Amino acid sequence: MHADLPDPDQFDGVARLFPLPGLVFFPHTVQALHIFEPRYRQMAADTLATDKFIALVMLGDDWEEKYDHKPTIRPVACLGRVVADQLLPDGRYNLLLRGVSRVRIIEELDTDKLYRAARVEILPDNVPEDVTELMRLRTMLSEKMIPRFKDETVRTQVLALFKGELPLGHLCDVLAFALPMPPQQKQELLETTCVMTRARLLLAGFHGMVGEQLPVTPTPSGRKFPPDFSDN
């Protein structure tokens, strides 16, 4: 089994769902969550008492009309594991979630819980064997992105990412999570399991942000360092 995927002895394929508007979570990243609604307090308590897994999923376009019921959600989510937690005196929680894997929602389940849950399947990265093209895309990302970061601290962090040992797919996930791209573009990147295609889409999205034209033809199709808390 891939080291970054959840241990099947710990994860049984049923995920608690935490739908959020406008937030796309990615594997290999960390997101702080502030939990205050009763249904998500219950979810947090159950999570901490069992496997510590929660799937963050972006809400559909109708979420404001149906938020108290079951608004539509996107078909691909990110499974995360709680790595730090704090129970506040009034029953609220602060959680720190580390992204573990992409998951596709197979079916939602009927439960007696206040929160939603679904059976999901793990979506591992599809890494093409063309190492030369993978390295070319990594170099293009580095050359195009790093000069655009004017803040010295952020530029140093991004440079360290490129010089480190993160595989290209992981690197794309971290960058997609951090960059202030539209949620729809981020969701497309989350749903893309082919690493080569993900890198091309990220290049296209980045060039769209800075108003430049890509020197290559991409596959068709705001975050900051560090991220803020997300309220439920």
One Martini backbone bead per residue (centre of mass of N, CA, C, O) as a GRO file, in nm:
protein
  232
    1MET     BB    1   0.098   0.034   0.019
    2HIS     BB    2   0.073   0.355   0.018
    3ALA     BB    3   0.198   0.574   0.253
    4ASP     BB    4  -0.038   0.809   0.201
    5LEU     BB    5  -0.245   0.605   0.264
    6PRO     BB    6  -0.483   0.464   0.428
    7ASP     BB    7  -0.526   0.236   0.659
    8PRO     BB    8  -0.742  -0.033   0.640
    9ASP     BB    9  -0.735  -0.082   0.958
   10GLN     BB   10  -0.852   0.228   1.006
   11PHE     BB   11  -1.011   0.241   0.725
   12ASP     BB   12  -1.355   0.148   0.609
   13GLY     BB   13  -1.488   0.368   0.383
   14VAL     BB   14  -1.616   0.561   0.600
   15ALA     BB   15  -1.718   0.905   0.586
   16ARG     BB   16  -1.710   1.199   0.725
   17LEU     BB   17  -1.887   1.496   0.644
   18PHE     BB   18  -1.745   1.829   0.554
   19PRO     BB   19  -1.915   2.083   0.439
   20LEU     BB   20  -1.787   2.356   0.228
   21PRO     BB   21  -1.762   2.681   0.123
   22GLY     BB   22  -1.491   2.744  -0.093
   23LEU     BB   23  -1.339   2.473   0.002
   24VAL     BB   24  -1.025   2.315  -0.090
   25PHE     BB   25  -0.886   2.018  -0.017
   26PHE     BB   26  -0.557   1.860   0.031
   27PRO     BB   27  -0.318   1.668   0.004
   28HIS     BB   28  -0.041   1.753   0.206
   29THR     BB   29  -0.214   1.929   0.401
   30VAL     BB   30  -0.326   2.200   0.626
   31GLN     BB   31  -0.627   2.242   0.837
   32ALA     BB   32  -0.812   2.468   1.009
   33LEU     BB   33  -1.080   2.413   1.255
   34HIS     BB   34  -1.399   2.554   1.349
   35ILE     BB   35  -1.627   2.418   1.589
   36PHE     BB   36  -2.000   2.491   1.650
   37GLU     BB   37  -2.195   2.310   1.543
   38PRO     BB   38  -2.371   2.049   1.660
   39ARG     BB   39  -2.313   1.842   1.427
   40TYR     BB   40  -1.991   1.898   1.441
   41ARG     BB   41  -1.949   1.826   1.731
   42GLN     BB   42  -2.032   1.536   1.698
   43MET     BB   43  -1.822   1.467   1.485
   44ALA     BB   44  -1.571   1.533   1.654
   45ALA     BB   45  -1.622   1.333   1.880
   46ASP     BB   46  -1.630   1.078   1.701
   47THR     BB   47  -1.353   1.111   1.571
   48LEU     BB   48  -1.178   1.111   1.838
   49ALA     BB   49  -1.301   0.819   1.930
   50THR     BB   50  -1.169   0.696   1.667
   51ASP     BB   51  -1.007   0.748   1.350
   52LYS     BB   52  -0.981   1.071   1.267
   53PHE     BB   53  -1.174   1.096   1.015
   54ILE     BB   54  -1.222   1.349   0.751
   55ALA     BB   55  -1.429   1.484   0.488
   56LEU     BB   56  -1.364   1.734   0.271
   57VAL     BB   57  -1.631   1.919   0.105
   58MET     BB   58  -1.771   2.079  -0.153
   59LEU     BB   59  -2.018   2.275  -0.218
   60GLY     BB   60  -2.269   2.354  -0.392
   61ASP     BB   61  -2.458   2.610  -0.540
   62ASP     BB   62  -2.717   2.544  -0.324
   63TRP     BB   63  -2.629   2.584  -0.019
   64GLU     BB   64  -2.797   2.834   0.087
   65GLU     BB   65  -3.084   2.696   0.052
   66LYS     BB   66  -2.977   2.392   0.198
   67TYR     BB   67  -2.795   2.392   0.460
   68ASP     BB   68  -3.004   2.250   0.678
   69HIS     BB   69  -2.982   2.003   0.502
   70LYS     BB   70  -2.893   1.868   0.166
   71PRO     BB   71  -2.669   1.974  -0.002
   72THR     BB   72  -2.481   1.970  -0.250
   73ILE     BB   73  -2.195   1.782  -0.361
   74ARG     BB   74  -1.901   1.688  -0.445
   75PRO     BB   75  -1.753   1.388  -0.570
   76VAL     BB   76  -1.480   1.509  -0.453
   77ALA     BB   77  -1.258   1.457  -0.184
   78CYS     BB   78  -1.080   1.505   0.134
   79LEU     BB   79  -0.898   1.309   0.333
   80GLY     BB   80  -0.862   1.348   0.687
   81ARG     BB   81  -0.646   1.390   0.978
   82VAL     BB   82  -0.628   1.430   1.303
   83VAL     BB   83  -0.343   1.606   1.477
   84ALA     BB   84  -0.522   1.823   1.636
   85ASP     BB   85  -0.682   1.924   1.956
   86GLN     BB   86  -0.961   2.139   2.094
   87LEU     BB   87  -1.152   2.180   2.383
   88LEU     BB   88  -1.384   2.393   2.471
   89PRO     BB   89  -1.580   2.501   2.731
   90ASP     BB   90  -1.847   2.533   2.519
   91GLY     BB   91  -1.789   2.278   2.294
   92ARG     BB   92  -1.589   2.362   2.113
   93TYR     BB   93  -1.361   2.326   1.826
   94ASN     BB   94  -1.017   2.262   1.751
   95LEU     BB   95  -0.874   2.168   1.437
   96LEU     BB   96  -0.621   1.958   1.279
   97LEU     BB   97  -0.586   1.886   0.931
   98ARG     BB   98  -0.461   1.614   0.736
   99GLY     BB   99  -0.403   1.533   0.427
  100VAL     BB  100  -0.432   1.210   0.256
  101SER     BB  101  -0.686   1.176   0.035
  102ARG     BB  102  -0.852   1.106  -0.225
  103VAL     BB  103  -1.217   1.094  -0.277
  104ARG     BB  104  -1.496   0.905  -0.376
  105ILE     BB  105  -1.834   0.932  -0.383
  106ILE     BB  106  -2.067   0.677  -0.380
  107GLU     BB  107  -2.248   0.698  -0.099
  108GLU     BB  108  -2.489   0.787   0.099
  109LEU     BB  109  -2.580   0.758   0.444
  110ASP     BB  110  -2.791   0.625   0.677
  111THR     BB  111  -2.825   0.786   0.993
  112ASP     BB  112  -2.832   0.898   1.349
  113LYS     BB  113  -2.690   1.150   1.268
  114LEU     BB  114  -2.635   1.493   1.215
  115TYR     BB  115  -2.437   1.405   1.013
  116ARG     BB  116  -2.264   1.320   0.734
  117ALA     BB  117  -2.225   1.016   0.528
  118ALA     BB  118  -1.987   0.801   0.338
  119ARG     BB  119  -1.903   0.608   0.080
  120VAL     BB  120  -1.564   0.548  -0.021
  121GLU     BB  121  -1.292   0.601  -0.255
  122ILE     BB  122  -0.974   0.572  -0.329
  123LEU     BB  123  -0.746   0.819  -0.498
  124PRO     BB  124  -0.481   0.766  -0.655
  125ASP     BB  125  -0.214   0.839  -0.812
  126ASN     BB  126  -0.129   0.905  -1.158
  127VAL     BB  127   0.192   0.804  -1.279
  128PRO     BB  128   0.368   0.856  -1.527
  129GLU     BB  129   0.663   0.730  -1.707
  130ASP     BB  130   0.742   1.027  -1.799
  131VAL     BB  131   1.004   1.176  -1.660
  132THR     BB  132   1.078   1.410  -1.846
  133GLU     BB  133   0.799   1.555  -1.832
  134LEU     BB  134   0.785   1.587  -1.527
  135MET     BB  135   1.042   1.764  -1.507
  136ARG     BB  136   0.949   1.988  -1.696
  137LEU     BB  137   0.703   2.076  -1.528
  138ARG     BB  138   0.857   2.146  -1.272
  139THR     BB  139   1.034   2.366  -1.403
  140MET     BB  140   0.805   2.547  -1.501
  141LEU     BB  141   0.681   2.607  -1.231
  142SER     BB  142   0.929   2.735  -1.105
  143GLU     BB  143   0.988   2.962  -1.322
  144LYS     BB  144   0.696   3.096  -1.297
  145MET     BB  145   0.651   3.131  -0.979
  146ILE     BB  146   0.884   3.239  -0.801
  147PRO     BB  147   0.908   3.540  -0.923
  148ARG     BB  148   0.603   3.618  -0.816
  149PHE     BB  149   0.716   3.622  -0.527
  150LYS     BB  150   0.771   3.902  -0.320
  151ASP     BB  151   0.779   3.757  -0.066
  152GLU     BB  152   1.044   3.628   0.095
  153THR     BB  153   0.920   3.405   0.269
  154VAL     BB  154   0.746   3.271   0.051
  155ARG     BB  155   0.970   3.222  -0.157
  156THR     BB  156   1.133   3.034   0.027
  157GLN     BB  157   0.914   2.818   0.060
  158VAL     BB  158   0.878   2.749  -0.241
  159LEU     BB  159   1.170   2.676  -0.303
  160ALA     BB  160   1.181   2.441  -0.100
  161LEU     BB  161   0.972   2.267  -0.241
  162PHE     BB  162   1.127   2.231  -0.513
  163LYS     BB  163   1.400   2.120  -0.365
  164GLY     BB  164   1.266   1.892  -0.268
  165GLU     BB  165   1.102   1.551  -0.240
  166LEU     BB  166   0.851   1.613  -0.372
  167PRO     BB  167   0.633   1.509  -0.562
  168LEU     BB  168   0.454   1.646  -0.810
  169GLY     BB  169   0.171   1.590  -0.698
  170HIS     BB  170   0.221   1.711  -0.416
  171LEU     BB  171   0.312   1.990  -0.509
  172CYS     BB  172   0.048   2.068  -0.649
  173ASP     BB  173  -0.130   2.053  -0.397
  174VAL     BB  174   0.009   2.271  -0.227
  175LEU     BB  175  -0.021   2.501  -0.435
  176ALA     BB  176  -0.330   2.490  -0.478
  177PHE     BB  177  -0.400   2.554  -0.181
  178ALA     BB  178  -0.236   2.838  -0.159
  179LEU     BB  179  -0.355   2.957  -0.395
  180PRO     BB  180  -0.569   3.226  -0.532
  181MET     BB  181  -0.792   3.036  -0.651
  182PRO     BB  182  -1.061   2.928  -0.772
  183PRO     BB  183  -1.259   2.679  -0.655
  184GLN     BB  184  -1.315   2.539  -0.929
  185GLN     BB  185  -1.017   2.490  -0.998
  186LYS     BB  186  -0.947   2.328  -0.747
  187GLN     BB  187  -1.150   2.101  -0.794
  188GLU     BB  188  -1.024   2.004  -1.057
  189LEU     BB  189  -0.753   1.927  -0.927
  190LEU     BB  190  -0.871   1.721  -0.727
  191GLU     BB  191  -1.005   1.538  -0.970
  192THR     BB  192  -0.701   1.497  -1.062
  193THR     BB  193  -0.497   1.206  -1.089
  194CYS     BB  194  -0.317   1.305  -1.305
  195VAL     BB  195  -0.018   1.453  -1.272
  196MET     BB  196   0.030   1.583  -1.550
  197THR     BB  197  -0.245   1.725  -1.571
  198ARG     BB  198  -0.227   1.885  -1.307
  199ALA     BB  199   0.021   2.056  -1.385
  200ARG     BB  200  -0.113   2.191  -1.633
  201LEU     BB  201  -0.350   2.318  -1.482
  202LEU     BB  202  -0.178   2.486  -1.289
  203LEU     BB  203  -0.042   2.654  -1.503
  204ALA     BB  204  -0.301   2.773  -1.619
  205GLY     BB  205  -0.403   2.902  -1.354
  206PHE     BB  206  -0.155   3.082  -1.303
  207HIS     BB  207  -0.167   3.242  -1.568
  208GLY     BB  208  -0.448   3.356  -1.509
  209MET     BB  209  -0.360   3.523  -1.259
  210VAL     BB  210  -0.110   3.686  -1.425
  211GLY     BB  211  -0.180   3.729  -1.741
  212GLU     BB  212  -0.065   3.487  -1.908
  213GLN     BB  213   0.069   3.297  -2.165
  214LEU     BB  214   0.105   2.991  -2.260
  215PRO     BB  215   0.368   2.792  -2.404
  216VAL     BB  216   0.151   2.574  -2.360
  217THR     BB  217  -0.090   2.322  -2.396
  218PRO     BB  218  -0.343   2.264  -2.205
  219THR     BB  219  -0.561   2.104  -2.036
  220PRO     BB  220  -0.865   2.128  -2.022
  221SER     BB  221  -1.136   2.261  -1.851
  222GLY     BB  222  -0.720   3.215  -0.133
  223ARG     BB  223  -0.423   3.133  -0.078
  224LYS     BB  224  -0.221   3.128   0.219
  225PHE     BB  225   0.063   3.189   0.419
  226PRO     BB  226  -0.099   3.066   0.630
  227PRO     BB  227  -0.381   2.928   0.702
  228ASP     BB  228  -0.685   2.969   0.803
  229PHE     BB  229  -0.953   2.940   0.959
  230SER     BB  230  -1.246   2.725   0.944
  231ASP     BB  231  -1.575   2.766   0.947
  232ASN     BB  232  -1.891   2.594   0.983
   0.00000   0.00000   0.00000
